[in-house]
Structure formats: C-alpha cells, structure tokens
Amino acid sequence: GNVRADYGLSWPRTQGTVLLTTTRGLIEIQLFSREAPTTCRNFIQFIVEGYYNNNLFHRVMEGHIVETGDPSESGYTKTWNGKQLQLETHSRLSFRTRGVVAMADRGSAFFITCEETPQYDDQTTIFGIVRGETIYTVVDHIANVKVDNDSRPLEDVKIIKAEVLENPFPDIVPRPKSQRWFRKVRRKQSGDEFELNMDEDDDSSVSTAPEPPLGFEDQTANLEQLPNITVNPRSEQSLEELRKNLEDIQREQKYRLDP
C-alpha cells in the first residue's frame, strides 16, 4: 500500500545532483536516490544520453507547477528502457513545499512545484528537490511566463542542457545510440508530423513511439466508454498490454491538473 506522507518529518538526505541550464537560468536538483532509486536511475540515464537537452517547458501553471521532459510534446512518454515506472513513495517525501521535483507520468516527463501541493501526495513519485537560490529560476522566471489556454508558454522556455554534477549510480553510462529506443528526429514546421533526422550531431532530440503513461489514481477503468483506438499492426503488444494501455489512456486524465 501507499505510504502516507508525514508533514512533520524532515527531508531525507539527498544523494546525487543534477543541473539544468535553461533559457531562464539555472536549476539545481538534488535527488532522493535512496527513496526513489528506480525513478532516479531513469532520470540520470536520460540525462547522460542527452535526452532532456532542448526540451521545452511545455506546460506552465503560474504559481503552481512547471512541466518538461516530454520531447515529443505528445503527453505520452517512455522510460529509458521502454518500460513504465512503478510508483515509489516514502513517508518523508511529500509536496509540502515549493521546489519538489516529481514525475508527470511514468515515463520521462516531470514537473517542479511552485507552492505546497498536498493534493499530489502518494499520487506520483517525488524524486528530487530544487535547492538554493535556483528555486527562483522556477518560481520567478519560468512560472511567470505568458501562456495560452492550454497552459503552453507563448514563447519557448527550454532546457538548454541537463548535466549530472554528482552521479549516485556510477554504473550508469551512455548507451550506444543503436541501443536507445528513441531516435534523433526533427519536428516539421507544419503540422504535428515527425521526420527522421539521422544527423547524430543534432541535439534536437525528440522521442518517438510514444505510449500512454500510467494514471496516478486507483480507479476502475470502464473500457466500454473508451473511444475507438487504432492498433499499430507492427506493434508487438500483447492483448493484456493493450488492455492496460486502454486503462492508462482513461486514467491519464488525472494529470490534466487544475490549479
């Protein structure tokens, strides 16, 4: 079962540090690698492989959260190995302050809080916290940008580069590009189509083959109410995996959060 957060407890000691250089300033994230090891390993693997470089902050809710880590901007992301992350909770990790870093889905997208958000406790994995004055990059310089009706910034705000300053997992190294499920692609200027870009020096990495993330709520999925879904005939998904994905699509609405 889930571990209910205790707001009277202190934060666990962090292990591991990541630096995001954004178009609005630096963000230093310290990781809870002991409490959320699988999620932190996923985060570190993506960083050392350059996956988060040039990612947009595609969702900004002023005074609430900023979200990034979805290169395809599709709403569906994968982990470094294509599997979905399991929820990791801990009694000393909670949304009791601003600067909490947590997963926006069970793949690669993540968000940073700008205020106390206890409604998310036990709903998703907290894996880091923004330390020092770099919190002001988030709350003052990113969270205040003008956005459209979908909470998307009207001007590009992005991660220029993500780098590991202290690696809590020395065994994690970049894989050969041929072993990574995501490929270098470039978004076409018109429409939402993608075209393959095999220039390995191009850092505008965008993930392909998105899959729906797991929802954050324990609720019964009513499959009969789901819309028709087209199955890719080249997919190797089993029927059981497809059923889970159908449930995930319905539950994915949980993270369409209202402030």
N, C-alpha and C positions, 0 to 999 in steps of 0.2 A: 504494500500500500504506500501511498504518498506520505512523506514526512512533513508534518505541518511546521511551518516556519515559526520560530520564536523570536519576536521582535526585541526581546530583552538581551539577547546574546550578541557578543561581539563578532566581527567578521573573522572567518578563518584566515590563517596566514597564507598569503599568495605564493605561488611558485611559477615563475615564467612571466616574461614581459614582452609586449608587442607594441610597436609604434606605427600608427597610421599617419602618414603625411597627406593631408587633404588640401583642397584648394582654399580652405578657410582656416588652416592652421594645423597644429599637431594634436594628436590624441594618443595618450599613453594608456595602454590597457594592461592591468596586472591580472594574471589568470589564477583561477581556483582549480589547479590541475589535480589535486588530490580528491576534491569533492565531485568534480565533473571530468574525469580523465578521458572518456571516450569523446566527449564534445570538444575538449581542449586539443586532443590529438588531431581531430578533424580540422580544427581551426588552424593549427600550426602547419599541417600538411599542405593545406591550400595556400598559406602564406609563402612557404618556401618554394612553392611551384609558381608563384606569381599570379595566382588565380584572382586575387582581390584587386590587383593593380588596375586602375582606370574604372573601377566600379562606381556607379553613381549612387548618391543617396537618393533613392527613387521614391521615398516616402518620408515626409516630414510633417509632424503634427505639433504645432508650436506649443511649447511649454509642456509637452507630453513625451513624445518619442521621436527619434530619427532612425531610419532603417536603411540598410545597404546589404551588400553581399549576394545580390541576385543579378549576375552579369547579363542574363537574357531578359531581365525585367518582365518575366512571364508569370511570376508568382509561384512557380514550381521549381525547386532546386534539388540537387542531389548532394550526397556526401562525397568525399574524395574517392571512395571505392564503390560508389553507386548504391550503397545500402542506406537505409534510413536510420537515423539516430534514435536511440531509446531515450526516454525522459530520465534525467538524473536530478534528483532533489536532495537537499540536505537541510537539517533543522537550522543551521546558522546562515543559510543563504536565503535572502528574501528581498523583495522590492521595497525596502524601507527607506531608500534614499535615492537621490539622482545619481546618474553615472553608472547604474547597473547595466551590464552587458549580457544579453540573453539571446537565445535562438528565436528567430521569427518563424521558423519552420523546422523540419527535421532533416534539412539538407545543408545549405551553406549560408542562407540569409540570416542576418542578426540585427538586433536593434539596441539602442542605448537610451536609457530613460533620462528625462529632464526633470522629473519630480518623483515623489513617492507614488508607487502604483501597486498597492497591495492586492488589487483585483487579479493580478497575474501570478500570485504565489501558487506554486505547485502546478501551474498550467504549462510551463515551459522551463527549459534548463537555463539557469544562471551559470555562466562560466567565467565571468570576469568583472572587473570594476575599473572605471576611469579614475586615475589617481592624479593628485597635484592640480596645478592650475590649468592643465589641458582640458578639464571639465568645461571651462569657459568657451573652448572651441566649439563644444557641442551645444551648450545651452544659449550662448550669446551669438555665435557666428553661423551655425548651421540651422538651429531650430527656429531662427527668426526670419529665414528667407521667405519670400512670397511664393505661394503655391497655387495650383489650380484646384478645381473642385474635387479632384481625386487625390489631393494632398501631395501631388508631384511638384517639386520646385520648378518655377518658371525659367530659372537659369541653372545650368549644370553645376552641381556641387558634387565633387567626387573624391575618391581615394586616389591620389596620385601614385602612392606606393605604400605597401604594407611590408614591414620587416620585423624579424624576430630579434629582439635585443638579448633576451635570456631564454634559451630553449630548455624547458623542463624535460623534454624527451630527446636525448641525444641520438637515439636510433632513427629519428625521423630525418630523412634526406630527400631531396627532389628525385622523383622517379624519372626514368627516361620518358620523353614525350610520347613515345609509342605505347606506353603502358597507361597513359592517362585517358579516362573516358571522355573528358572534354577536349575539344579541339579549338584551334585558333580560327575564329570566324569574324567577319566584319558585317555590321548591320547595314543593310541597304538604306539609302536616304529616304526612299519612298516605300511606304508600307511596312509591314512587320516581318517580311521575309528575311531569311539569313542566307548568305552565300559563303562557301568555304574559302578561307584565305590561308594558304599553306606557307605564307611567309612567316617563318618561326621567329623572326626578329620583331614582328609586330606585337606590341604588348596589349592591343585592344582585345583581350581575350573575352569571349562571350561563350557561356556554356550552351551546349546543345543537348538534345534529347531530354528535355525537362520532364519530370514526373511529379505528380501531385504529392504534397507533403502530408504527413500525418496530422490529424487535428489535435487540438490540445484538450478537448473535453471528452469525458467518458459519457457517451450518449449512444443510444441505439440508432443505427442508420436505417432509414426507411428507403430501401433500394427501389421500391416501386415508384417513388416520386422523383427519381433522378431522371435527367434528360437523356436522350439517346446519345450514346458515346461511340465514336468510331474507333475501332481497334486497328492498330497498325499490323498488317499481316506479317511483317518482318519481325515483329516483337516475339521474344521468347518467353513472354509472360505465361505462367500457368493460369488456369481458371481461378484458383484460390488467390493468386496475386492480383488478378483483375478485380475480383470481388473486394479485396482490401483497398484497391485504388478507388473503386467506386465509393466506398465508405469514406475514404480520405477526402475525396472531392467535396462530399457533402459537409464533412466536419471542417474543411478548410475555411469555411466562412467565419470560424471562431476568431481568426486573426485579422478579420476586417474590423479592427477595433475602433470604437468611438471614444473620443476624449471624455 
